[in-house]
Amino acid sequence: MNHHYCPLCYAEIPIGSVTCPVCARDIEGWERETPYYDRLIWALRNPHSEVRMGAILSLANQGRADAAGPLADCAIQYPVDVVQGMAVLDAMERLPASPEKREALEKLSHHPAHAVRILAAEKLADLS
Ligand SMILES: [Zn+2]
């Protein structure tokens, strides 16, 4: 399945839309003016899990410490999505050690999903 969503209103739209047929905003302009990293952070709020998952994997590749907080918030916002929670923890592994990362892992060690909580606590212990 290959769906395409408006990055601004999250509606499903035809692939290659320059302007969103739902919210009428200029998608092409937004993509041109918004740095890639910022678009990835924004995509963490997308209600479609496949979009969030793509953003999580791409942020892992970017390896920026300041992604830790938004990644943790994404996992916390979808407490029943264990697969996503684990993907966020995998992504954390790729981020440099930093206060942001410690704070994010602390947050995730209180995640509602047991598996996420346990792994976050382990990674937190590894940091010290
Ligand atoms: Zn839209």
Boltz pocket constraint, residues with backbone or C-beta under 6 A from the ligand:
constraints:
  - pocket:
      binder: B
      contacts: [[A, 6], [A, 7], [A, 8], [A, 9], [A, 10], [A, 11], [A, 20], [A, 21], [A, 22], [A, 23], [A, 24], [A, 25]]
      max_distance: 6.0
